[in-house]
Amino acid sequence: MFSGEQDLKQHLISFQEEFLLKLGSKNKLMVKFFPRSLKGDASKWFYNLPGGSIDSFKSLVKLFMGQYKHNIKEQSLVTKLCTMRQGGNETL
């Protein structure tokens, strides 16, 4: 359950994976079931959205990410260093 304090991306990934395993990719159903993955302030935020503001799961994700973008965890410095690659025309 996402309350507004957890990692936003991890919540979206977990929700989509669980949903796809159980029901397959059904855009309208994903929108309908997404509120069940929310609690507290996040649930209040969802139910206070203006009517007609969500027409697809993609638009819901966009609104959700806009609201909770501060909950995206940064990659650690070690992860950044391990994934860094030298460009073809870059010298050491």
Secondary structure, DSSP 8 states (H G I E B T S, - for coil): -B-SSS-HHHHHHHHHHHHHHHH---HHHHHHHGGGGB-HHHHHHHHTS-TT--SSHHHHHHHHHHHHGGG-----HHHHHHH----TT---
